[in-house]
Every structure is written in structure tokens, then in C-alpha cells.
Amino acid sequence: MAEEALKGILSAIGNTPLIELGKLIPDARFRVFAKMERFNPAGSVKDRTALNMLIDLVRRGRLSPDRSVVVESSSGNLGVGLAQVCRYFGLRFVCVVDARTTERNLAMLQAYGAEVEVVTEPDRSTGEFLAARLRRVRDLVATIPYAYWPNQYGNALNPAAHQNTMREIAEALHGRVDYLFSAVSTTGTMHGCSDYIRAHRMTTDVIAVDAVGSRIFGDTVGPRLIPGHGAGVRPALADTAHADDAVFVSDLECVVECRRLLHREAVLAGGSSGATVAALQKTAYRIPDGATCVLIFPDGGDRYLDTIYSDEWVATHFGDVAHLWREAPQVAPLVAG
């Protein structure tokens, strides 16, 4: 039986634009493209994950509006994506977030009708919010009748969704992708893209972009300000074999490259997008002439207007650093009269 076609707003998930960034690195010897996942209908790459984790269960009647309750932990984007899918199918959704979740993401969750549980204290043993969120999810699933936890951190349907992400990239560039830069949190995007690359015998180098202080590719846990980039607990999906290299990016580097991206390309991108730009800058010296690089931009900067794009927030956390992204003014030559 042919798979039932998606209808309504969910049919708009995927097939996001791939744009060339010709001004990002002046005099670059290679080409740079960005996969603009903000153009998914709920605003991020996590729309793909959310849909893929639920759609088959909905089609088979395993999730139904009359009794099912979806419960998930999210730092923001996956929660919004799930909220959209659940709203479309009339499913009750409980999203467990933490104190770092932005006001904008909270407002979006509530607008979709999600029930929001905010974890205000990190886990005592690890000092991480993720561990505390997961404990709360398990408690809710154990007490709410007919509760279902998609578990984005360990669900194979998460990376499976992103084989399509890589397929779209490969088809747009006729299979010529030399480097793929992907920020990691659950590692689903990187994992799925890597699976596609291997299955189609592409020669693409996959560069995992991790956060300084993250446990995914690192060993030392530290504080992080940018949500959705890195993780204090290594996800079950994480497998370093899916990456050819890993680059660590600090919160400040995320901010600087987001601001530089906006100044040079007029692209208002989210924090993990800035991280991929920072990783590209760090590795540019060893990228061969004529190579094609693709950066996955997971979301847009509209969700970071109160943080990354707030001069006051940046100054509070990093001091006076605007000189790091400001361009030197262009002075027009004098013309003799």
C-alpha cells in the first residue's frame, strides 16, 4: 500500500532552501552553502524529527486524540515541532523544558496548546538540566494514562528523518558535497546525514560542531548559554563514528558568527547556525581550493532576539565585544571637483 500523503501544514515540512553564502568569507577559495531549516512551518530542523517520530503511530491508530498523551523533554525547537504535529492531529502534548528556555519558545508552545512543565533546578548529581528534565518526563509517563514518550535522544526515527535532509542537499548540488557541518545536540541530524552519505558512497567529510562544555564529543562538562547546541549528558544516539571530525565552539563564538552572518549576508540565524559558521572559520585553512561546503542552519534568529541579538544580553555575559563582528567602514574615494 502506498504511503498516505501528508496534508495541510505538515505537507510543508522539508524541501527547505539551500542558499549560497558568497559574502560570508571574502576571497574564499571554496563555495559555502547553507541549508535553511528555519523555513520548515514551525521554524526549525526539528519539525522533521517531530513528524517522523509520530506519523506512523498516528496512521496506525496507536496515538489517538481521545486518549493519547505525548510527553517529551525539549530545550525549545523539538518541543515546538511536536506541539505543531500534536495540534494538527488533536493530541494532548506535555512539554518538559527548563529555566533556560526562552520566553519566545514558551510562548510558541503555549500558542499551540501544549502543556508546559518547567524544571527550575538542575540535577543534583550532574548539575545538568537535561538529566532533571528526563527524570521529570519519566515521572509523568509513569503517572499519566496512555502517555507516550517519543524520546528524541534515543529514537532511531530521529536520525532517519534526516536522511531526507541530506538527500535534498545532495540532489541540489548533484552529489558534490565535500564538507558537511552539522551542530550536535541529540546528534540526530548529523547521524541521519551520515547514514545517507555512507549508503550512497559519497566522499563527504562530516564535521560535527559541538559546544565547549558538552559531553557529546568532549569529556569535561561546563556551563553553556546557547540552548540546543551540545549536551551535558551524552545522548543514546551519539556515535562518534558518524563524524569524520569534531570542532568545539564557545558561546561567544556562536554570538560573534551569528552577528557577522547577519552583517555580511543579511541572514538572521540561530545560535547553532552561528556555531557551524564558527567551525567553518576554524577549519577554512585546510579546506582545498574549489571544495563545496554545506552548513546546516537548524533555526532562525527570531527566537534569539532577547539573547544573541540583544546588545544588553551580550554585554552582560561577554562584555564589550561588538568590535569582533563590526565591519570596518567603507570610505568612498574623494573625487576632484
MITOR-866107 format. One line per 3 residues: number of its first residue (from 1); for each residue x, y, z of N, C-alpha, C. Coordinates in Angstrom, 1 decimal, padded with zeros to 4 digits, m for minus. Example, Ala and Ser with C-alpha at 12.3 -4.5 7.8 and 13.67 -1.06 7.14 Angstrom:
1 = 013.2:m005.7:007.8:012.3:m004.5:007.8:013.2:m003.3:007.8  012.8:m002.2:007.1:013.7:m001.1:007.1:012.9:000.0:007.9
//
This chain:
1 = 000.8:m001.2:000.0:000.0:000.0:000.0:000.9:001.2:000.0  000.6:002.2:m000.9:001.3:003.4:m000.9:001.1:004.2:000.3  002.2:004.9:000.8:002.1:005.7:002.0:001.2:006.9:001.7
4 = 000.3:007.1:002.7:m000.7:008.2:002.6:000.1:009.6:002.6  m000.3:010.4:001.6:000.4:011.7:001.5:000.0:012.6:002.7  001.0:013.4:003.1:000.7:014.4:004.2:m000.2:015.5:003.6
7 = m001.0:016.0:004.5:m001.9:017.1:004.1:m001.7:018.3:005.0  m002.3:019.4:004.6:m002.3:020.6:005.5:m000.8:021.1:005.7  m000.7:021.7:006.9:000.6:022.4:007.2:001.7:021.4:007.3
10 = 001.5:020.1:007.6:002.6:019.2:007.7:003.2:018.8:006.4  002.4:019.0:005.3:003.0:018.8:004.0:004.1:019.8:003.6  004.2:020.8:004.4:005.2:021.8:004.1:006.6:021.5:004.8
13 = 006.6:020.4:005.6:007.9:020.1:006.2:008.9:019.5:005.2  010.1:020.0:005.2:011.1:019.5:004.3:011.2:020.4:003.1  012.1:020.0:002.2:012.4:020.7:000.9:012.7:022.2:001.2
16 = 013.5:022.4:002.2:013.9:023.8:002.6:015.0:024.3:001.6  015.1:025.7:001.5:016.0:026.2:000.6:017.5:025.9:000.9  018.3:025.8:m000.1:019.8:025.7:000.0:020.3:027.0:m000.7
19 = 021.0:027.9:000.1:021.4:029.1:m000.4:022.9:029.2:m000.4  023.5:029.9:m001.4:025.0:030.1:m001.4:025.3:031.4:m000.6  026.3:031.3:000.3:026.8:032.4:001.1:028.1:032.9:000.4
22 = 027.9:033.8:m000.5:029.1:034.3:m001.3:029.8:035.4:m000.6  029.3:036.0:000.5:029.9:037.2:001.1:030.4:036.8:002.5  030.2:035.6:003.0:030.5:035.2:004.4:032.0:035.2:004.6
25 = 032.8:034.6:003.7:034.2:034.6:003.8:034.8:035.3:002.6  035.2:036.5:002.7:035.7:037.2:001.5:036.9:036.5:000.9  037.0:036.4:m000.4:038.1:035.8:m001.1:038.3:034.3:m000.8
28 = 037.2:033.6:m000.4:037.2:032.2:m000.1:037.6:031.4:m001.3  038.4:030.4:m001.2:038.8:029.5:m002.3:037.8:028.4:m002.5  036.7:028.4:m001.7:035.8:027.3:m001.8:034.4:027.9:m001.7
31 = 033.4:027.1:m002.1:032.0:027.6:m002.1:031.3:027.2:m000.7  030.4:028.0:m000.3:029.7:027.8:001.0:028.2:027.9:000.8  027.5:026.8:001.2:026.0:026.8:001.1:025.4:026.6:002.5
34 = 024.2:027.1:002.7:023.5:026.9:004.0:022.2:026.3:003.7  021.9:025.2:004.4:020.5:024.6:004.4:019.7:025.3:005.4  018.7:026.0:004.9:017.9:026.9:005.7:016.7:026.3:006.3
37 = 016.9:025.6:007.5:015.8:024.8:008.1:014.8:025.7:008.8  015.0:027.0:009.0:014.0:027.8:009.6:012.7:027.9:008.7  012.8:027.5:007.4:011.7:027.6:006.6:010.7:026.4:006.7
40 = 011.0:025.4:007.6:010.0:024.5:008.0:008.9:025.2:008.7  007.6:024.7:008.6:006.5:025.5:009.1:006.5:025.9:010.6  007.1:025.1:011.5:007.2:025.5:012.9:008.6:026.1:013.2
43 = 009.4:026.3:012.1:010.6:027.1:012.3:011.9:026.5:012.5  012.0:025.1:012.4:013.3:024.6:012.7:013.5:023.2:012.0  014.7:022.7:012.0:015.0:021.3:011.6:014.3:020.3:012.4
46 = 013.9:020.6:013.6:013.2:019.6:014.5:011.8:019.3:014.0  011.3:020.1:013.1:010.0:019.7:012.5:010.0:018.4:011.9  011.2:018.1:011.2:011.3:016.8:010.5:011.3:015.7:011.5
49 = 012.1:015.9:012.6:012.2:014.9:013.7:010.8:014.6:014.3  010.1:015.7:014.7:008.8:015.6:015.3:007.9:014.8:014.5  007.8:015.1:013.2:006.8:014.4:012.4:007.2:013.0:012.2
52 = 008.5:012.7:012.0:008.9:011.3:011.8:008.7:010.4:013.0  008.8:011.0:014.2:008.6:010.2:015.4:007.2:009.8:015.7  006.2:010.6:015.1:004.8:010.4:015.4:003.9:009.9:014.3
55 = 004.3:010.2:013.1:003.4:010.0:012.0:002.9:008.5:011.8  003.8:007.6:011.9:003.4:006.2:011.7:002.5:005.7:012.8  002.8:006.2:014.1:001.9:005.8:015.2:000.5:006.4:015.0
58 = 000.4:007.6:014.5:m000.9:008.2:014.2:m001.6:007.4:013.1  m000.9:007.1:012.0:m001.6:006.4:010.9:m002.1:005.0:011.3  m001.4:004.4:012.3:m001.7:003.0:012.7:m002.7:003.1:013.9
61 = m003.1:004.3:014.3:m004.1:004.4:015.4:m003.5:004.1:016.8  m002.2:004.1:016.9:m001.5:003.9:018.2:m001.6:005.2:019.0  m001.6:006.3:018.3:m001.8:007.6:019.0:m003.2:008.1:018.5
64 = m004.0:008.4:019.5:m005.4:008.9:019.1:m005.8:010.1:020.0  m006.6:011.0:019.4:m007.0:012.2:020.2:m007.8:011.9:021.4  m008.5:010.8:021.4:m009.4:010.5:022.6:m008.7:010.1:023.8
67 = m007.5:009.7:023.7:m006.8:009.2:025.0:m005.3:009.4:025.0  m004.6:009.5:024.0:m003.1:009.5:024.0:m002.6:010.9:024.5  m001.5:010.8:025.2:m000.8:012.0:025.7:000.7:011.8:025.3
70 = 001.2:012.8:024.5:002.6:012.8:024.1:003.4:013.6:025.2  004.5:013.0:025.7:005.3:013.7:026.7:006.8:013.7:026.2  007.4:014.9:026.2:008.8:014.9:025.7:009.5:016.1:026.4
73 = 010.8:015.9:026.5:011.8:016.9:027.0:012.3:017.6:025.8  012.4:019.0:026.0:013.0:019.8:024.9:013.6:021.1:025.4  014.6:021.5:024.7:015.2:022.9:025.0:014.4:023.9:024.2
76 = 013.6:023.5:023.3:012.8:024.5:022.6:012.3:024.0:021.2  013.2:023.8:020.2:012.7:023.6:018.9:012.0:022.3:018.7  012.4:021.2:019.3:011.7:019.9:019.1:010.4:020.0:019.8
79 = 010.3:020.7:020.9:009.0:020.9:021.6:008.0:021.7:020.7  008.5:022.7:020.0:007.6:023.5:019.1:007.2:022.6:018.0  008.1:021.8:017.4:007.7:020.9:016.3:006.7:019.9:016.7
82 = 006.9:019.3:017.9:005.9:018.3:018.4:004.6:019.0:018.7  004.6:020.2:019.2:003.4:020.9:019.5:002.6:021.1:018.2  003.2:021.5:017.1:002.5:021.7:015.9:001.9:020.3:015.4
85 = 002.7:019.3:015.4:002.2:018.0:015.0:001.0:017.5:015.8  001.2:017.7:017.1:000.1:017.3:018.1:m001.2:018.1:017.9  m001.0:019.4:017.7:m002.1:020.3:017.4:m002.9:019.9:016.2
88 = m002.1:019.5:015.1:m002.8:019.1:013.9:m003.6:017.9:014.0  m003.1:016.9:014.8:m003.8:015.6:015.0:m004.7:015.6:016.2  m004.8:016.7:017.0:m005.6:016.8:018.1:m005.1:016.0:019.3
91 = m003.8:015.8:019.4:m003.2:015.1:020.5:m002.8:016.0:021.7  m003.0:015.5:022.9:m002.6:016.3:024.1:m001.0:016.2:024.1  m000.4:017.3:024.4:001.1:017.3:024.5:001.6:018.0:025.7
94 = 002.5:017.3:026.5:003.1:017.9:027.6:004.6:018.0:027.3  005.1:019.3:027.4:006.5:019.5:027.1:007.2:019.9:028.3  008.3:019.2:028.6:009.1:019.5:029.8:010.3:020.3:029.4
97 = 010.4:021.5:029.8:011.5:022.4:029.5:012.3:022.8:030.8  013.3:023.6:030.6:014.0:024.1:031.9:014.1:025.6:031.9  014.7:026.1:032.9:014.7:027.5:033.2:015.5:028.3:032.1
100 = 016.2:027.7:031.2:017.0:028.4:030.2:016.2:028.5:028.9  015.0:027.9:028.8:014.1:028.0:027.6:013.7:029.5:027.5  013.8:030.0:026.3:013.5:031.4:026.0:012.0:031.7:026.2
103 = 011.7:032.9:026.5:010.3:033.3:026.6:009.5:033.1:025.3  010.2:033.3:024.2:009.6:033.2:022.9:009.2:031.7:022.6  010.1:030.8:023.0:009.7:029.4:022.8:008.6:029.0:023.7
106 = 008.6:029.5:024.9:007.5:029.2:025.8:006.2:029.7:025.3  006.2:030.9:024.7:005.0:031.5:024.1:004.5:030.7:022.9  005.4:030.2:022.1:005.0:029.4:021.0:004.4:028.1:021.4
109 = 005.0:027.4:022.4:004.5:026.2:022.9:003.0:026.4:023.4  002.8:027.4:024.2:001.5:027.7:024.7:000.5:028.1:023.6  001.0:028.8:022.6:000.1:029.2:021.5:m000.4:027.9:020.8
112 = 000.4:026.9:020.6:000.0:025.6:020.0:m000.9:024.8:020.9  m001.0:025.2:022.2:m001.9:024.4:023.1:m001.1:023.4:023.9  000.2:023.4:023.9:001.0:022.5:024.7:000.9:022.8:026.2
115 = 000.9:021.8:027.0:001.1:022.0:028.5:002.6:022.0:028.8  003.0:023.0:029.4:004.4:023.2:029.7:004.8:023.0:031.1  005.8:022.1:031.4:006.3:021.9:032.7:007.7:022.4:032.7
118 = 008.0:023.3:033.6:009.3:024.0:033.7:010.1:023.4:034.8  011.3:022.8:034.5:012.2:022.3:035.5:013.1:023.5:035.9  013.1:023.9:037.2:013.8:025.1:037.6:015.1:024.8:038.3
121 = 015.4:023.5:038.7:016.6:023.2:039.3:017.3:022.1:038.5  018.7:022.2:038.3:019.4:021.1:037.6:019.5:019.9:038.5  019.9:018.8:037.9:020.1:017.5:038.6:021.2:017.7:039.6
124 = 021.0:017.2:040.8:021.9:017.4:041.9:023.2:016.7:041.6  023.2:015.5:041.1:024.4:014.8:040.9:025.3:015.2:039.7  024.6:015.7:038.6:025.4:016.1:037.5:025.5:017.6:037.3
127 = 024.5:018.3:037.9:024.5:019.8:037.7:023.9:020.2:036.4  023.3:019.2:035.7:022.7:019.5:034.4:021.2:019.5:034.4  020.6:020.4:033.6:019.2:020.5:033.5:018.6:019.3:032.7
130 = 019.3:018.8:031.7:018.8:017.7:030.9:018.5:016.5:031.7  019.4:016.1:032.6:019.1:014.9:033.5:017.8:015.2:034.3  017.7:016.4:034.8:016.5:016.7:035.6:015.2:016.7:034.7
133 = 015.3:017.1:033.5:014.2:017.1:032.6:013.8:015.7:032.3  014.7:014.8:032.0:014.4:013.4:031.7:013.8:012.7:032.9  014.3:013.0:034.1:013.6:012.4:035.3:012.2:012.8:035.4
136 = 011.9:014.1:035.1:010.5:014.6:035.1:009.7:013.9:034.1  010.2:013.7:032.9:009.5:013.0:031.8:009.1:011.6:032.3  010.1:010.9:032.8:009.8:009.5:033.3:008.7:009.5:034.3
139 = 008.7:010.4:035.2:007.7:010.5:036.3:006.3:010.7:035.6  006.3:011.6:034.7:005.0:011.9:034.0:004.5:010.7:033.2  005.3:010.1:032.5:004.9:008.9:031.7:004.4:007.8:032.6
142 = 005.0:007.7:033.8:004.6:006.6:034.8:003.3:006.9:035.4  002.8:008.2:035.4:001.6:008.5:036.1:000.5:008.9:035.2  000.7:009.3:034.0:m000.3:009.7:033.0:m000.8:008.5:032.2
145 = m002.1:008.2:032.3:m002.6:007.1:031.5:m002.3:007.3:030.0  m001.9:006.3:029.3:m001.7:006.3:027.8:m000.7:007.3:027.4  000.3:007.6:028.2:001.3:008.6:027.9:002.3:007.9:027.0
148 = 002.9:008.6:026.0:003.9:008.1:025.1:005.0:009.1:025.1  006.2:008.6:025.3:007.5:009.4:025.2:008.2:009.1:023.9  008.3:010.0:023.0:009.0:009.7:021.7:010.5:009.5:021.9
151 = 011.1:010.2:023.0:012.5:010.1:023.3:013.4:010.4:022.2  013.5:011.7:021.8:014.3:012.2:020.7:015.8:011.8:020.9  016.2:011.6:022.1:017.6:011.3:022.4:018.0:009.8:022.1
154 = 017.0:008.9:021.9:017.3:007.5:021.7:016.5:006.9:020.6  015.6:007.7:020.0:014.7:007.1:019.0:015.3:007.1:017.6  015.4:005.9:017.0:016.1:005.8:015.7:015.3:006.5:014.6
157 = 014.0:006.9:014.8:013.3:007.7:013.9:013.8:009.1:013.8  014.5:009.6:014.8:015.1:010.9:014.8:016.1:011.0:013.6  017.2:010.2:013.7:018.2:010.3:012.5:017.6:009.9:011.2
160 = 016.6:009.0:011.2:016.0:008.5:010.0:015.4:009.7:009.2  014.8:010.6:010.0:014.2:011.8:009.3:015.2:012.6:008.5  016.5:012.6:008.9:017.5:013.5:008.3:018.2:012.8:007.2
163 = 017.9:011.6:006.8:018.4:011.1:005.6:017.7:011.9:004.4  016.5:012.3:004.6:015.9:013.2:003.6:016.5:014.6:003.6  017.0:015.1:004.7:017.7:016.4:004.7:018.9:016.3:003.8
166 = 019.7:015.2:004.0:020.9:015.0:003.2:020.6:014.8:001.7  019.5:014.0:001.5:019.1:013.7:000.1:018.8:015.0:m000.6  018.1:015.9:000.1:017.8:017.2:m000.6:019.1:018.0:m000.9
169 = 020.0:018.0:000.0:021.3:018.7:m000.2:022.0:018.1:m001.4  022.2:016.7:m001.4:022.9:016.0:m002.4:022.3:016.3:m003.8  021.0:016.2:m003.9:020.3:016.4:m005.1:020.5:017.8:m005.7
172 = 020.4:018.8:m004.7:020.6:020.2:m005.2:022.0:020.5:m005.7  023.0:019.8:m005.2:024.3:020.0:m005.6:024.9:018.9:m006.5  024.0:018.1:m007.0:024.4:017.0:m007.9:025.4:016.1:m007.3
175 = 025.3:015.8:m006.0:026.2:014.9:m005.3:027.5:015.4:m004.9  027.8:016.7:m005.3:029.1:017.3:m005.0:029.0:018.0:m003.6  029.3:017.3:m002.5:029.3:017.9:m001.2:030.6:017.4:m000.6
178 = 031.6:018.3:m000.4:032.9:017.9:000.1:032.9:017.9:001.7  032.2:018.9:002.2:032.2:019.0:003.7:030.8:019.4:004.1  030.3:018.7:005.2:029.0:019.0:005.8:029.3:019.3:007.2
181 = 028.8:020.5:007.6:029.0:021.0:009.0:027.6:020.9:009.7  027.5:020.1:010.8:026.3:020.0:011.5:026.5:020.1:013.0  025.7:021.1:013.6:025.8:021.2:015.0:025.1:020.0:015.7
184 = 025.5:019.6:016.9:025.0:018.4:017.5:024.4:018.8:018.9  023.2:018.1:019.1:022.6:018.1:020.4:022.1:016.7:020.7  021.1:016.2:020.1:020.7:014.8:020.1:021.6:014.0:019.2
187 = 022.2:014.6:018.2:023.1:014.1:017.1:022.2:013.5:016.0  020.9:013.7:016.1:020.0:013.1:015.1:020.3:013.6:013.7  020.5:014.9:013.5:020.7:015.4:012.2:022.0:014.9:011.6
190 = 023.1:015.0:012.3:024.4:014.6:011.8:024.3:013.1:011.5  023.7:012.3:012.4:023.7:010.8:012.3:022.9:010.5:011.0  021.8:011.1:010.8:021.0:010.7:009.6:021.6:011.1:008.3
193 = 022.3:012.3:008.3:023.0:012.8:007.1:024.2:011.8:006.8  024.9:011.4:007.9:026.0:010.5:007.7:025.5:009.1:007.2  024.3:008.7:007.6:023.8:007.4:007.1:023.5:007.5:005.6
196 = 023.0:008.6:005.2:022.7:008.8:003.7:024.0:008.9:003.0  025.0:009.6:003.5:026.3:009.7:002.8:026.9:008.4:002.6  026.9:007.5:003.6:027.5:006.2:003.5:026.7:005.3:002.6
199 = 025.4:005.3:002.7:024.6:004.5:001.8:024.8:004.8:000.4  025.1:006.1:000.0:025.2:006.5:m001.4:026.7:006.7:m001.7  027.6:006.2:m000.9:029.0:006.2:m001.2:029.5:007.6:m001.6
202 = 029.0:008.6:m000.9:029.5:009.9:m001.1:030.9:010.1:m000.4  031.7:011.0:m000.8:033.0:011.2:m000.2:033.0:012.4:000.8  031.8:012.8:001.2:031.7:013.9:002.1:032.3:013.7:003.4
205 = 033.1:014.7:003.9:033.6:014.7:005.3:032.5:015.3:006.2  032.1:014.6:007.2:031.0:015.1:008.1:031.8:015.8:009.3  031.5:017.1:009.5:032.1:017.8:010.7:031.1:018.0:011.7
208 = 031.2:017.4:012.9:030.3:017.6:014.0:030.7:018.9:014.7  029.8:019.8:015.0:030.0:021.0:015.6:029.5:020.9:017.0  030.3:020.7:018.0:029.9:020.6:019.4:030.2:021.9:020.2
211 = 029.6:021.9:021.4:029.8:023.1:022.2:030.9:022.9:023.2  031.6:023.9:023.5:032.6:023.8:024.6:031.8:023.6:025.9  032.2:022.5:026.7:031.5:022.2:027.9:030.4:021.1:027.6
214 = 030.4:020.5:026.4:029.4:019.5:026.1:030.0:018.1:026.3  029.2:017.1:026.6:029.7:015.8:026.8:029.6:014.9:025.5  029.1:015.5:024.5:028.8:014.6:023.3:030.1:014.1:022.7
217 = 031.0:015.0:022.4:032.3:014.7:021.9:033.5:015.0:022.8  033.1:015.7:023.9:034.1:016.1:024.9:034.0:015.3:026.2  034.9:015.6:027.1:034.9:014.8:028.4:034.6:015.7:029.6
220 = 034.8:017.1:029.4:034.6:018.0:030.5:033.3:018.8:030.4  032.4:018.7:031.3:031.2:019.4:031.3:031.4:020.8:031.8  030.8:021.8:031.2:030.9:023.1:031.6:029.6:023.9:031.3
223 = 029.5:025.1:031.8:028.2:025.9:031.6:028.1:026.3:030.1  026.9:026.3:029.7:026.6:026.7:028.3:025.4:027.6:028.3  025.4:028.6:027.5:024.3:029.6:027.4:023.3:029.4:026.2
226 = 023.9:028.8:025.2:023.1:028.7:023.9:022.3:027.4:023.9  021.0:027.4:024.0:020.2:026.2:024.0:020.2:025.4:022.7  020.1:024.1:022.7:020.0:023.3:021.5:021.3:023.0:020.9
229 = 022.4:023.4:021.6:023.8:023.1:021.0:024.6:022.5:022.1  025.0:021.2:021.8:025.8:020.5:022.9:024.8:019.8:023.8  025.3:019.1:024.8:024.5:018.4:025.8:025.4:018.0:027.0
232 = 024.8:018.2:028.2:025.5:017.8:029.4:025.5:016.3:029.6  024.6:015.6:029.0:024.6:014.1:029.1:024.7:013.6:027.7  025.6:012.6:027.4:025.7:012.1:026.1:024.5:011.3:025.7
235 = 023.8:011.7:024.6:022.6:011.1:024.1:022.9:009.6:023.7  021.8:008.8:023.8:021.9:007.4:023.4:022.2:007.3:021.9  021.8:008.2:021.1:022.1:008.2:019.7:023.5:008.5:019.3
238 = 024.2:009.2:020.2:025.5:009.7:019.9:026.5:008.5:019.6  027.2:008.7:018.4:028.2:007.7:018.0:029.2:008.5:017.2  030.4:008.6:017.8:031.4:009.4:017.2:031.8:008.9:015.8
241 = 031.5:007.7:015.5:031.9:007.1:014.2:031.1:007.8:013.0  030.0:008.5:013.4:029.3:009.2:012.3:029.9:010.5:011.9  031.0:010.9:012.6:031.7:012.2:012.2:033.1:011.9:011.8
244 = 033.6:012.6:010.8:035.0:012.5:010.4:035.9:013.4:011.3  035.2:014.4:011.9:036.0:015.3:012.7:035.0:016.1:013.6  035.4:016.6:014.7:034.6:017.4:015.6:035.3:018.7:016.0
247 = 034.5:019.8:015.9:035.1:021.1:016.2:034.2:021.7:017.4  034.9:022.2:018.4:034.3:022.7:019.6:034.2:024.3:019.4  033.0:024.8:019.7:032.7:026.2:019.6:032.1:026.7:020.9
250 = 032.6:027.9:021.3:032.2:028.5:022.6:030.9:029.3:022.3  030.3:029.7:023.4:029.1:030.6:023.3:029.4:031.9:022.7  030.5:032.5:023.0:030.9:033.8:022.4:031.1:033.6:020.9
253 = 031.8:032.5:020.5:032.0:032.3:019.1:030.7:032.2:018.4  029.7:031.5:019.0:028.3:031.4:018.4:027.8:032.8:018.2  027.9:033.7:019.2:027.3:035.0:019.1:028.0:035.8:018.0
256 = 029.3:035.8:018.0:030.1:036.6:017.1:029.7:036.2:015.6  029.7:034.9:015.4:029.4:034.4:014.0:028.0:034.7:013.6  027.0:034.6:014.5:025.6:035.0:014.2:025.6:036.4:013.8
259 = 026.2:037.3:014.5:026.2:038.7:014.2:026.9:039.0:012.9  028.0:038.3:012.7:028.8:038.5:011.4:028.0:038.0:010.2  027.3:036.9:010.4:026.4:036.4:009.4:025.3:037.4:009.0
262 = 024.8:038.0:010.0:023.7:039.0:009.8:024.3:040.2:009.0  025.5:040.7:009.5:026.1:041.9:008.9:026.5:041.6:007.4  027.0:040.4:007.1:027.6:040.2:005.8:026.6:039.6:004.8
265 = 025.6:038.7:005.3:024.7:038.0:004.4:023.3:038.4:004.6  023.0:039.2:005.6:021.6:039.6:006.0:020.8:038.3:006.4  021.4:037.3:007.0:020.8:036.1:007.4:020.7:036.2:008.9
268 = 019.4:036.2:009.4:019.2:036.2:010.9:019.0:034.7:011.3  020.1:034.2:011.9:020.2:032.8:012.2:020.3:032.5:013.7  019.9:031.3:014.1:020.0:030.9:015.5:021.4:030.5:015.9
271 = 021.5:030.3:017.2:022.8:030.1:017.8:023.6:028.9:017.3  023.0:027.8:017.0:023.7:026.6:016.5:024.1:026.8:015.0  023.4:027.7:014.3:023.8:028.1:013.0:025.1:028.9:013.1
274 = 025.2:029.8:014.0:026.4:030.5:014.2:027.6:029.6:014.6  027.3:028.6:015.3:028.3:027.6:015.6:028.9:026.9:014.4  028.0:026.6:013.4:028.6:026.0:012.2:029.5:026.9:011.4
277 = 029.1:028.2:011.4:029.9:029.2:010.8:031.3:029.3:011.5  031.2:029.3:012.8:032.5:029.4:013.6:033.4:028.2:013.3  032.8:027.0:013.2:033.5:025.8:012.8:034.1:025.9:011.4
280 = 033.4:026.4:010.5:033.9:026.6:009.2:035.1:027.6:009.2  035.0:028.7:010.0:036.1:029.6:010.1:037.3:029.0:010.6  037.1:028.1:011.6:038.3:027.4:012.3:039.0:026.4:011.4
283 = 038.2:025.9:010.4:038.8:024.8:009.6:039.1:025.3:008.1  038.8:026.6:007.9:038.9:027.1:006.5:040.4:026.9:005.9  041.4:027.0:006.8:042.8:026.9:006.3:043.1:025.6:005.7
286 = 042.3:024.5:006.0:042.6:023.2:005.4:041.6:022.7:004.4  040.7:023.6:004.1:039.7:023.2:003.0:040.3:023.4:001.7  040.4:022.4:000.8:041.0:022.6:m000.5:040.3:023.6:m001.4
289 = 041.1:024.1:m002.3:040.5:025.0:m003.3:039.4:024.3:m004.1  038.3:025.0:m004.4:037.3:024.5:m005.2:036.3:023.6:m004.5  036.5:023.4:m003.2:035.6:022.5:m002.4:034.2:023.1:m002.3
292 = 033.3:022.2:m002.0:031.9:022.7:m001.7:031.6:022.3:m000.3  031.2:023.3:000.5:030.9:023.1:001.9:029.4:023.5:002.2  028.8:022.6:003.0:027.4:022.9:003.3:027.3:023.0:004.8
295 = 026.6:024.0:005.3:026.3:024.2:006.7:024.8:024.1:006.9  024.4:023.2:007.9:023.0:023.1:008.2:022.7:024.2:009.2  021.8:025.1:008.9:021.3:026.1:009.8:020.0:025.6:010.4
298 = 020.0:025.2:011.7:018.8:024.5:012.3:017.6:025.4:012.5  017.8:026.7:012.8:016.6:027.5:013.0:017.0:029.0:012.7  016.1:029.9:012.9:016.3:031.3:012.7:016.6:032.1:013.9
301 = 017.0:033.3:013.7:017.4:034.2:014.8:016.3:034.8:015.6  015.0:034.7:015.0:013.9:035.4:015.7:013.7:034.8:017.1  014.1:033.6:017.3:013.9:033.0:018.7:015.1:033.4:019.6
304 = 016.0:034.2:019.1:017.2:034.7:019.9:017.3:036.2:020.0  016.2:036.9:019.7:016.3:038.3:019.7:016.5:038.9:021.1  016.1:038.1:022.1:016.3:038.6:023.5:017.7:038.2:024.1
307 = 018.4:037.4:023.3:019.7:036.9:023.8:020.8:037.2:022.8  021.1:036.4:021.8:022.2:036.6:020.9:022.1:038.0:020.2  020.9:038.4:019.9:020.8:039.7:019.1:020.4:040.9:020.0
310 = 020.5:040.7:021.3:020.3:041.8:022.3:021.7:042.3:022.7  022.0:043.6:022.4:023.2:044.1:022.9:023.4:044.1:024.4  022.3:044.3:025.1:022.3:044.3:026.5:022.7:042.9:027.1
313 = 022.1:041.9:026.5:022.3:040.5:027.0:023.8:040.1:026.7  024.3:040.4:025.5:025.6:040.1:025.1:026.6:040.8:026.0  026.4:042.1:026.3:027.3:042.8:027.2:027.3:042.3:028.6
316 = 026.1:041.8:029.0:026.1:041.3:030.4:026.9:040.0:030.5  026.9:039.2:029.5:027.6:037.9:029.6:029.0:037.9:029.0  029.3:038.8:028.1:030.6:038.8:027.5:031.4:040.1:027.5
319 = 030.7:041.2:028.0:031.4:042.5:028.0:031.2:043.2:026.6  032.1:044.1:026.4:032.0:044.9:025.2:032.8:044.2:024.1  032.1:043.4:023.3:032.7:042.6:022.2:032.2:042.9:020.8
322 = 031.5:044.0:020.7:030.9:044.3:019.4:031.9:044.5:018.3  033.2:044.9:018.7:034.2:045.1:017.7:034.6:043.7:017.0  034.2:042.6:017.6:034.5:041.3:017.0:033.7:041.0:015.7
325 = 032.6:041.7:015.5:031.8:041.4:014.3:031.6:042.7:013.5  031.9:043.8:014.0:031.7:045.1:013.2:032.6:045.1:012.1  032.1:045.5:010.9:033.0:045.7:009.7:033.6:047.1:009.7
328 = 034.8:047.2:009.2:035.4:048.5:009.0:034.6:049.3:008.0  034.3:050.6:008.3:033.5:051.4:007.4:034.2:051.6:006.1  033.4:051.5:005.0:034.0:051.7:003.7:033.9:053.2:003.3
331 = 035.0:053.8:003.1:035.1:055.2:002.8:035.2:055.4:001.3  034.3:056.2:000.7:034.3:056.4:m000.7:035.5:057.3:m001.1  036.2:057.1:m002.2:037.3:057.9:m002.6:036.8:059.3:m002.9
334 = 037.7:060.3:m002.6:037.4:061.7:m003.0:037.5:061.9:m004.5  036.6:062.6:m005.0:036.6:062.9:m006.5:037.0:064.4:m006.7  038.0:064.6:m007.4:038.4:066.0:m007.6:037.3:066.8:m008.3
337 = 037.0:068.0:m007.9:036.0:068.8:m008.5:036.5:069.9:m009.4
//
